[in-house]
Amino acid sequence: QNFPNPFNPTTNISYAIPASSYVTLEILSTSGQLIKTLVSKNQEAGTYRVNFNATGLPSGIYIYRVTAGEITLQKKMLLLK
């Protein structure tokens, strides 16, 4: 999960991948529109933390989606301004 949540305007998203794979970390609107891609590269197994700065985005619920190989995880986060 991201921390802090709710956040304004930055939050840290942590994730762990069990094996070396191609990883994407994307921020989406609740309607599924891609807002920003934070990670799009090969990564070794391990734990990672990425900072997301939502300056310029309106308050609301956003979704972050982490895909590593064939595994995909989605979580909600709340931006409060």
Biopython code that builds the backbone (N, CA, C, O; Angstrom):
import numpy as np
from Bio.PDB.StructureBuilder import StructureBuilder

atoms = [
    (1, "GLN", "N", (0.849, -1.189, 0.000)),
    (1, "GLN", "CA", (0.000, 0.000, 0.000)),
    (1, "GLN", "C", (0.886, 1.241, 0.000)),
    (1, "GLN", "O", (2.034, 1.214, 0.445)),
    (2, "ASN", "N", (0.320, 2.320, -0.509)),
    (2, "ASN", "CA", (1.070, 3.577, -0.496)),
    (2, "ASN", "C", (0.986, 4.221, 0.885)),
    (2, "ASN", "O", (0.067, 3.944, 1.656)),
    (3, "PHE", "N", (1.953, 5.081, 1.186)),
    (3, "PHE", "CA", (1.971, 5.778, 2.472)),
    (3, "PHE", "C", (2.502, 7.178, 2.258)),
    (3, "PHE", "O", (3.525, 7.310, 1.586)),
    (4, "PRO", "N", (1.905, 8.212, 2.762)),
    (4, "PRO", "CA", (0.617, 8.189, 3.466)),
    (4, "PRO", "C", (-0.555, 8.028, 2.496)),
    (4, "PRO", "O", (-0.434, 8.270, 1.295)),
    (5, "ASN", "N", (-1.664, 7.623, 3.044)),
    (5, "ASN", "CA", (-2.900, 7.498, 2.282)),
    (5, "ASN", "C", (-4.057, 7.793, 3.219)),
    (5, "ASN", "O", (-4.302, 6.993, 4.122)),
    (6, "PRO", "N", (-4.782, 8.887, 3.061)),
    (6, "PRO", "CA", (-4.763, 9.902, 2.018)),
    (6, "PRO", "C", (-3.457, 10.697, 2.003)),
    (6, "PRO", "O", (-2.711, 10.723, 2.982)),
    (7, "PHE", "N", (-3.201, 11.350, 0.851)),
    (7, "PHE", "CA", (-1.961, 12.094, 0.694)),
    (7, "PHE", "C", (-2.210, 13.439, 0.025)),
    (7, "PHE", "O", (-3.247, 13.648, -0.604)),
    (8, "ASN", "N", (-1.239, 14.356, 0.166)),
    (8, "ASN", "CA", (-1.287, 15.669, -0.465)),
    (8, "ASN", "C", (0.090, 16.298, -0.435)),
    (8, "ASN", "O", (0.551, 16.590, 0.669)),
    (9, "PRO", "N", (0.771, 16.531, -1.490)),
    (9, "PRO", "CA", (0.525, 16.009, -2.834)),
    (9, "PRO", "C", (1.400, 14.810, -3.159)),
    (9, "PRO", "O", (1.331, 14.300, -4.277)),
    (10, "THR", "N", (2.240, 14.330, -2.200)),
    (10, "THR", "CA", (3.123, 13.210, -2.528)),
    (10, "THR", "C", (2.839, 11.993, -1.652)),
    (10, "THR", "O", (2.371, 12.114, -0.520)),
    (11, "THR", "N", (3.133, 10.823, -2.204)),
    (11, "THR", "CA", (3.001, 9.568, -1.473)),
    (11, "THR", "C", (4.073, 8.612, -1.982)),
    (11, "THR", "O", (4.567, 8.760, -3.100)),
    (12, "ASN", "N", (4.424, 7.646, -1.168)),
    (12, "ASN", "CA", (5.394, 6.623, -1.551)),
    (12, "ASN", "C", (4.655, 5.311, -1.786)),
    (12, "ASN", "O", (3.847, 4.880, -0.964)),
    (13, "ILE", "N", (4.947, 4.688, -2.920)),
    (13, "ILE", "CA", (4.351, 3.407, -3.271)),
    (13, "ILE", "C", (5.440, 2.350, -3.151)),
    (13, "ILE", "O", (6.473, 2.430, -3.815)),
    (14, "SER", "N", (5.199, 1.361, -2.298)),
    (14, "SER", "CA", (6.161, 0.280, -2.084)),
    (14, "SER", "C", (5.628, -1.005, -2.701)),
    (14, "SER", "O", (4.429, -1.279, -2.661)),
    (15, "TYR", "N", (6.533, -1.781, -3.268)),
    (15, "TYR", "CA", (6.149, -3.076, -3.826)),
    (15, "TYR", "C", (7.349, -4.007, -3.790)),
    (15, "TYR", "O", (8.498, -3.567, -3.748)),
    (16, "ALA", "N", (7.059, -5.299, -3.806)),
    (16, "ALA", "CA", (8.116, -6.319, -3.807)),
    (16, "ALA", "C", (7.862, -7.261, -4.973)),
    (16, "ALA", "O", (6.723, -7.637, -5.250)),
    (17, "ILE", "N", (8.937, -7.637, -5.651)),
    (17, "ILE", "CA", (8.805, -8.610, -6.732)),
    (17, "ILE", "C", (9.639, -9.840, -6.379)),
    (17, "ILE", "O", (10.780, -9.710, -5.934)),
    (18, "PRO", "N", (9.072, -11.038, -6.576)),
    (18, "PRO", "CA", (9.734, -12.269, -6.137)),
    (18, "PRO", "C", (10.863, -12.738, -7.050)),
    (18, "PRO", "O", (11.754, -13.465, -6.611)),
    (19, "ALA", "N", (10.829, -12.327, -8.313)),
    (19, "ALA", "CA", (11.846, -12.776, -9.269)),
    (19, "ALA", "C", (12.107, -11.657, -10.269)),
    (19, "ALA", "O", (11.250, -10.802, -10.494)),
    (20, "SER", "N", (13.270, -11.668, -10.855)),
    (20, "SER", "CA", (13.627, -10.677, -11.865)),
    (20, "SER", "C", (12.586, -10.689, -12.977)),
    (20, "SER", "O", (12.271, -11.750, -13.517)),
    (21, "SER", "N", (12.048, -9.517, -13.328)),
    (21, "SER", "CA", (11.034, -9.441, -14.374)),
    (21, "SER", "C", (10.871, -8.007, -14.850)),
    (21, "SER", "O", (11.429, -7.075, -14.271)),
    (22, "TYR", "N", (10.093, -7.848, -15.923)),
    (22, "TYR", "CA", (9.773, -6.526, -16.431)),
    (22, "TYR", "C", (8.642, -5.969, -15.577)),
    (22, "TYR", "O", (7.608, -6.616, -15.414)),
    (23, "VAL", "N", (8.834, -4.771, -15.034)),
    (23, "VAL", "CA", (7.892, -4.184, -14.077)),
    (23, "VAL", "C", (7.345, -2.878, -14.635)),
    (23, "VAL", "O", (8.090, -2.058, -15.171)),
    (24, "THR", "N", (6.020, -2.692, -14.500)),
    (24, "THR", "CA", (5.418, -1.396, -14.763)),
    (24, "THR", "C", (4.640, -0.963, -13.530)),
    (24, "THR", "O", (3.998, -1.777, -12.866)),
    (25, "LEU", "N", (4.707, 0.321, -13.237)),
    (25, "LEU", "CA", (3.933, 0.936, -12.158)),
    (25, "LEU", "C", (3.217, 2.117, -12.786)),
    (25, "LEU", "O", (3.849, 3.081, -13.216)),
    (26, "GLU", "N", (1.892, 2.036, -12.837)),
    (26, "GLU", "CA", (1.090, 3.051, -13.503)),
    (26, "GLU", "C", (0.073, 3.644, -12.543)),
    (26, "GLU", "O", (-0.436, 2.960, -11.655)),
    (27, "ILE", "N", (-0.217, 4.933, -12.735)),
    (27, "ILE", "CA", (-1.263, 5.626, -11.992)),
    (27, "ILE", "C", (-2.438, 5.785, -12.949)),
    (27, "ILE", "O", (-2.278, 6.253, -14.077)),
    (28, "LEU", "N", (-3.626, 5.385, -12.481)),
    (28, "LEU", "CA", (-4.832, 5.429, -13.303)),
    (28, "LEU", "C", (-5.942, 6.201, -12.596)),
    (28, "LEU", "O", (-5.976, 6.276, -11.367)),
    (29, "SER", "N", (-6.849, 6.773, -13.387)),
    (29, "SER", "CA", (-8.067, 7.335, -12.819)),
    (29, "SER", "C", (-9.013, 6.175, -12.514)),
    (29, "SER", "O", (-8.764, 5.044, -12.930)),
    (30, "THR", "N", (-10.091, 6.453, -11.792)),
    (30, "THR", "CA", (-11.042, 5.381, -11.478)),
    (30, "THR", "C", (-11.765, 4.892, -12.729)),
    (30, "THR", "O", (-12.337, 3.802, -12.722)),
    (31, "SER", "N", (-11.747, 5.678, -13.796)),
    (31, "SER", "CA", (-12.360, 5.238, -15.055)),
    (31, "SER", "C", (-11.389, 4.426, -15.915)),
    (31, "SER", "O", (-11.749, 3.961, -16.997)),
    (32, "GLY", "N", (-10.135, 4.256, -15.418)),
    (32, "GLY", "CA", (-9.161, 3.443, -16.129)),
    (32, "GLY", "C", (-8.219, 4.221, -17.032)),
    (32, "GLY", "O", (-7.376, 3.629, -17.706)),
    (33, "GLN", "N", (-8.354, 5.550, -17.054)),
    (33, "GLN", "CA", (-7.480, 6.376, -17.887)),
    (33, "GLN", "C", (-6.081, 6.433, -17.284)),
    (33, "GLN", "O", (-5.925, 6.674, -16.087)),
    (34, "LEU", "N", (-5.071, 6.211, -18.113)),
    (34, "LEU", "CA", (-3.692, 6.277, -17.647)),
    (34, "LEU", "C", (-3.320, 7.727, -17.346)),
    (34, "LEU", "O", (-3.443, 8.597, -18.209)),
    (35, "ILE", "N", (-2.868, 7.983, -16.125)),
    (35, "ILE", "CA", (-2.451, 9.320, -15.705)),
    (35, "ILE", "C", (-0.945, 9.470, -15.872)),
    (35, "ILE", "O", (-0.469, 10.462, -16.424)),
    (36, "LYS", "N", (-0.195, 8.473, -15.389)),
    (36, "LYS", "CA", (1.260, 8.544, -15.447)),
    (36, "LYS", "C", (1.863, 7.157, -15.282)),
    (36, "LYS", "O", (1.333, 6.329, -14.541)),
    (37, "THR", "N", (2.970, 6.905, -15.971)),
    (37, "THR", "CA", (3.750, 5.686, -15.783)),
    (37, "THR", "C", (4.980, 6.057, -14.972)),
    (37, "THR", "O", (5.784, 6.885, -15.402)),
    (38, "LEU", "N", (5.131, 5.449, -13.802)),
    (38, "LEU", "CA", (6.247, 5.759, -12.906)),
    (38, "LEU", "C", (7.428, 4.818, -13.112)),
    (38, "LEU", "O", (8.579, 5.227, -12.953)),
    (39, "VAL", "N", (7.156, 3.559, -13.465)),
    (39, "VAL", "CA", (8.216, 2.569, -13.681)),
    (39, "VAL", "C", (7.854, 1.773, -14.927)),
    (39, "VAL", "O", (6.697, 1.398, -15.121)),
    (40, "SER", "N", (8.843, 1.520, -15.763)),
    (40, "SER", "CA", (8.660, 0.683, -16.948)),
    (40, "SER", "C", (10.035, 0.146, -17.342)),
    (40, "SER", "O", (10.684, 0.663, -18.251)),
    (41, "LYS", "N", (10.471, -0.921, -16.624)),
    (41, "LYS", "CA", (11.813, -1.449, -16.870)),
    (41, "LYS", "C", (11.981, -2.811, -16.210)),
    (41, "LYS", "O", (11.151, -3.227, -15.401)),
    (42, "ASN", "N", (13.059, -3.498, -16.562)),
    (42, "ASN", "CA", (13.426, -4.747, -15.901)),
    (42, "ASN", "C", (13.966, -4.433, -14.517)),
    (42, "ASN", "O", (14.752, -3.502, -14.342)),
    (43, "GLN", "N", (13.538, -5.219, -13.536)),
    (43, "GLN", "CA", (14.035, -5.061, -12.172)),
    (43, "GLN", "C", (14.363, -6.420, -11.587)),
    (43, "GLN", "O", (13.715, -7.421, -11.892)),
    (44, "GLU", "N", (15.380, -6.437, -10.742)),
    (44, "GLU", "CA", (15.760, -7.654, -10.029)),
    (44, "GLU", "C", (14.775, -7.914, -8.896)),
    (44, "GLU", "O", (14.058, -7.006, -8.477)),
    (45, "ALA", "N", (14.735, -9.138, -8.401)),
    (45, "ALA", "CA", (13.889, -9.463, -7.258)),
    (45, "ALA", "C", (14.256, -8.559, -6.093)),
    (45, "ALA", "O", (15.432, -8.274, -5.864)),
    (46, "GLY", "N", (13.249, -8.114, -5.362)),
    (46, "GLY", "CA", (13.516, -7.257, -4.210)),
    (46, "GLY", "C", (12.345, -6.353, -3.902)),
    (46, "GLY", "O", (11.264, -6.491, -4.475)),
    (47, "THR", "N", (12.577, -5.416, -2.978)),
    (47, "THR", "CA", (11.567, -4.464, -2.546)),
    (47, "THR", "C", (11.949, -3.084, -3.060)),
    (47, "THR", "O", (13.114, -2.688, -3.012)),
    (48, "TYR", "N", (10.959, -2.365, -3.550)),
    (48, "TYR", "CA", (11.185, -1.057, -4.142)),
    (48, "TYR", "C", (10.203, -0.039, -3.583)),
    (48, "TYR", "O", (9.113, -0.389, -3.130)),
    (49, "ARG", "N", (10.610, 1.238, -3.624)),
    (49, "ARG", "CA", (9.736, 2.331, -3.194)),
    (49, "ARG", "C", (9.866, 3.455, -4.217)),
    (49, "ARG", "O", (10.972, 3.868, -4.568)),
    (50, "VAL", "N", (8.719, 3.943, -4.689)),
    (50, "VAL", "CA", (8.682, 4.997, -5.704)),
    (50, "VAL", "C", (7.832, 6.142, -5.172)),
    (50, "VAL", "O", (6.755, 5.916, -4.622)),
    (51, "ASN", "N", (8.314, 7.370, -5.333)),
    (51, "ASN", "CA", (7.579, 8.553, -4.914)),
    (51, "ASN", "C", (6.670, 9.008, -6.049)),
    (51, "ASN", "O", (7.097, 9.090, -7.201)),
    (52, "PHE", "N", (5.418, 9.303, -5.720)),
    (52, "PHE", "CA", (4.465, 9.844, -6.684)),
    (52, "PHE", "C", (4.061, 11.235, -6.243)),
    (52, "PHE", "O", (3.568, 11.423, -5.131)),
    (53, "ASN", "N", (4.272, 12.221, -7.124)),
    (53, "ASN", "CA", (3.914, 13.606, -6.858)),
    (53, "ASN", "C", (2.680, 13.931, -7.689)),
    (53, "ASN", "O", (2.734, 13.920, -8.918)),
    (54, "ALA", "N", (1.566, 14.222, -7.016)),
    (54, "ALA", "CA", (0.292, 14.460, -7.691)),
    (54, "ALA", "C", (-0.014, 15.950, -7.859)),
    (54, "ALA", "O", (-1.172, 16.322, -8.049)),
    (55, "THR", "N", (1.001, 16.798, -7.791)),
    (55, "THR", "CA", (0.783, 18.228, -8.011)),
    (55, "THR", "C", (0.141, 18.414, -9.382)),
    (55, "THR", "O", (0.599, 17.846, -10.373)),
    (56, "GLY", "N", (-0.909, 19.203, -9.430)),
    (56, "GLY", "CA", (-1.603, 19.450, -10.693)),
    (56, "GLY", "C", (-2.795, 18.547, -10.933)),
    (56, "GLY", "O", (-3.578, 18.794, -11.851)),
    (57, "LEU", "N", (-2.951, 17.510, -10.132)),
    (57, "LEU", "CA", (-4.107, 16.620, -10.264)),
    (57, "LEU", "C", (-5.192, 17.038, -9.279)),
    (57, "LEU", "O", (-4.875, 17.516, -8.190)),
    (58, "PRO", "N", (-6.461, 16.869, -9.635)),
    (58, "PRO", "CA", (-7.535, 17.206, -8.705)),
    (58, "PRO", "C", (-7.667, 16.164, -7.591)),
    (58, "PRO", "O", (-7.226, 15.024, -7.739)),
    (59, "SER", "N", (-8.273, 16.568, -6.485)),
    (59, "SER", "CA", (-8.567, 15.637, -5.398)),
    (59, "SER", "C", (-9.419, 14.493, -5.919)),
    (59, "SER", "O", (-10.230, 14.676, -6.827)),
    (60, "GLY", "N", (-9.237, 13.326, -5.347)),
    (60, "GLY", "CA", (-10.052, 12.188, -5.743)),
    (60, "GLY", "C", (-9.350, 10.877, -5.508)),
    (60, "GLY", "O", (-8.258, 10.829, -4.942)),
    (61, "ILE", "N", (-9.986, 9.815, -5.949)),
    (61, "ILE", "CA", (-9.451, 8.463, -5.816)),
    (61, "ILE", "C", (-8.665, 8.129, -7.082)),
    (61, "ILE", "O", (-9.130, 8.360, -8.198)),
    (62, "TYR", "N", (-7.488, 7.592, -6.891)),
    (62, "TYR", "CA", (-6.645, 7.138, -7.992)),
    (62, "TYR", "C", (-6.263, 5.681, -7.724)),
    (62, "TYR", "O", (-6.340, 5.206, -6.591)),
    (63, "ILE", "N", (-5.866, 5.004, -8.749)),
    (63, "ILE", "CA", (-5.474, 3.603, -8.645)),
    (63, "ILE", "C", (-4.034, 3.481, -9.111)),
    (63, "ILE", "O", (-3.652, 4.041, -10.138)),
    (64, "TYR", "N", (-3.240, 2.744, -8.346)),
    (64, "TYR", "CA", (-1.924, 2.404, -8.875)),
    (64, "TYR", "C", (-1.919, 0.917, -9.197)),
    (64, "TYR", "O", (-2.462, 0.096, -8.458)),
    (65, "ARG", "N", (-1.285, 0.595, -10.327)),
    (65, "ARG", "CA", (-1.243, -0.780, -10.812)),
    (65, "ARG", "C", (0.209, -1.175, -11.025)),
    (65, "ARG", "O", (0.941, -0.539, -11.784)),
    (66, "VAL", "N", (0.611, -2.240, -10.337)),
    (66, "VAL", "CA", (1.957, -2.785, -10.486)),
    (66, "VAL", "C", (1.844, -4.107, -11.223)),
    (66, "VAL", "O", (1.103, -4.998, -10.810)),
    (67, "THR", "N", (2.588, -4.229, -12.325)),
    (67, "THR", "CA", (2.629, -5.475, -13.076)),
    (67, "THR", "C", (4.074, -5.954, -13.123)),
    (67, "THR", "O", (4.967, -5.220, -13.547)),
    (68, "ALA", "N", (4.295, -7.186, -12.686)),
    (68, "ALA", "CA", (5.624, -7.803, -12.712)),
    (68, "ALA", "C", (5.459, -9.171, -13.360)),
    (68, "ALA", "O", (4.916, -10.096, -12.756)),
    (69, "GLY", "N", (5.929, -9.286, -14.584)),
    (69, "GLY", "CA", (5.722, -10.539, -15.311)),
    (69, "GLY", "C", (4.243, -10.735, -15.553)),
    (69, "GLY", "O", (3.601, -9.894, -16.183)),
    (70, "GLU", "N", (3.693, -11.830, -15.063)),
    (70, "GLU", "CA", (2.268, -12.120, -15.245)),
    (70, "GLU", "C", (1.433, -11.771, -14.024)),
    (70, "GLU", "O", (0.239, -12.070, -13.992)),
    (71, "ILE", "N", (2.035, -11.145, -13.017)),
    (71, "ILE", "CA", (1.331, -10.784, -11.794)),
    (71, "ILE", "C", (0.975, -9.302, -11.835)),
    (71, "ILE", "O", (1.824, -8.459, -12.127)),
    (72, "THR", "N", (-0.288, -8.991, -11.541)),
    (72, "THR", "CA", (-0.745, -7.606, -11.507)),
    (72, "THR", "C", (-1.446, -7.347, -10.181)),
    (72, "THR", "O", (-2.253, -8.159, -9.727)),
    (73, "LEU", "N", (-1.133, -6.216, -9.566)),
    (73, "LEU", "CA", (-1.742, -5.794, -8.303)),
    (73, "LEU", "C", (-2.250, -4.382, -8.471)),
    (73, "LEU", "O", (-1.539, -3.522, -8.990)),
    (74, "GLN", "N", (-3.483, -4.131, -8.034)),
    (74, "GLN", "CA", (-4.062, -2.784, -8.077)),
    (74, "GLN", "C", (-4.514, -2.391, -6.684)),
    (74, "GLN", "O", (-5.071, -3.204, -5.947)),
    (75, "LYS", "N", (-4.268, -1.127, -6.326)),
    (75, "LYS", "CA", (-4.713, -0.588, -5.042)),
    (75, "LYS", "C", (-5.230, 0.825, -5.249)),
    (75, "LYS", "O", (-4.810, 1.524, -6.171)),
    (76, "LYS", "N", (-6.140, 1.236, -4.387)),
    (76, "LYS", "CA", (-6.678, 2.601, -4.442)),
    (76, "LYS", "C", (-5.902, 3.505, -3.503)),
    (76, "LYS", "O", (-5.383, 3.074, -2.473)),
    (77, "MET", "N", (-5.837, 4.784, -3.892)),
    (77, "MET", "CA", (-5.241, 5.792, -3.023)),
    (77, "MET", "C", (-6.055, 7.073, -3.162)),
    (77, "MET", "O", (-6.684, 7.309, -4.194)),
    (78, "LEU", "N", (-6.038, 7.902, -2.112)),
    (78, "LEU", "CA", (-6.892, 9.071, -2.053)),
    (78, "LEU", "C", (-6.049, 10.334, -1.969)),
    (78, "LEU", "O", (-5.249, 10.501, -1.048)),
    (79, "LEU", "N", (-6.240, 11.225, -2.945)),
    (79, "LEU", "CA", (-5.568, 12.523, -2.962)),
    (79, "LEU", "C", (-6.549, 13.549, -2.396)),
    (79, "LEU", "O", (-7.630, 13.753, -2.948)),
    (80, "LEU", "N", (-6.164, 14.196, -1.288)),
    (80, "LEU", "CA", (-6.979, 15.226, -0.666)),
    (80, "LEU", "C", (-6.209, 16.534, -0.667)),
    (80, "LEU", "O", (-5.119, 16.618, -0.099)),
    (81, "LYS", "N", (-6.762, 17.538, -1.292)),
    (81, "LYS", "CA", (-6.117, 18.853, -1.318)),
    (81, "LYS", "C", (-6.859, 19.830, -0.443)),
    (81, "LYS", "O", (-6.461, 20.991, -0.340)),
]
sb = StructureBuilder()
sb.init_structure("model")
sb.init_model(0)
sb.init_chain("A")
sb.init_seg("    ")
for serial, (resi, resn, name, xyz) in enumerate(atoms, 1):
    if name == "N":
        sb.init_residue(resn, " ", resi, " ")
    sb.init_atom(name, np.array(xyz, "f"), 0.0, 1.0, " ", f" {name:<3s}", serial, name[0])
structure = sb.get_structure()
